[in-house]
Amino acid sequence: MHELSIVISLMDQIEDVARVNKLVKIDEIQLETGVLRQVIPEVMQEAFESVKLNTICENAVLTILEVPALVVCNKCKSQFEPAIDDFLCKNCNLADVKTLKGNEIILKAIIGDK
């Protein structure tokens, strides 16, 4: 369950941002996860619920937005959204691609009170 390690790292970042910005309470955390990271939102939510206890995020809500994958073929330059297990270009039938989107985990926003 790599979601737990992601949430633990996320909490470290949130606490740093809260300290720098003098936040006393966090209401919402907005997170973007690329589908290629294979994060399961329900598992991420469960991990967050257990890790947030007795922290500044204790009453916070985690909002997760899944970002679809987008790749570009290195040969023909066509862009497409691959299946999780199929990176074959439909235009030239090669699996030589560069990932443009869908492999990220981004902390988009921390909403809280000072």
C-alpha positions, 0 to 999 in steps of 0.5 A: 500500500504505497498510498500510506507512504504518500500520505505520510510525506504529504502530511510533512509538506502540509505541516511545513506549509502550515507553519510557514503560513501560521495556519492553526487549522486545515479545512481542506487539502486538494491533491492531484494524482496521475493515473499512472501512479496507480493511486487508489483514491479510497485507499488514499482517503483511508490512509489520510483518515488514520494519519491526520489524527492529532494533527493540524489536519484532524478535521480536514477533508482530502479532495483527490482529482485524478489526472488522466495520462497523456503521452506523445509518440517519439516517432510520429509525435501523435499524442494519445491517452494510453491504457494503463498497460498499453503504450502502443501508438495507434498511429505508428504501432511503436511503444516509444513514448514520452509521458506528458501528464498522468505521472504526477502527485501534486499538492494543489491547495491547502485551505485553512485558518490563521 
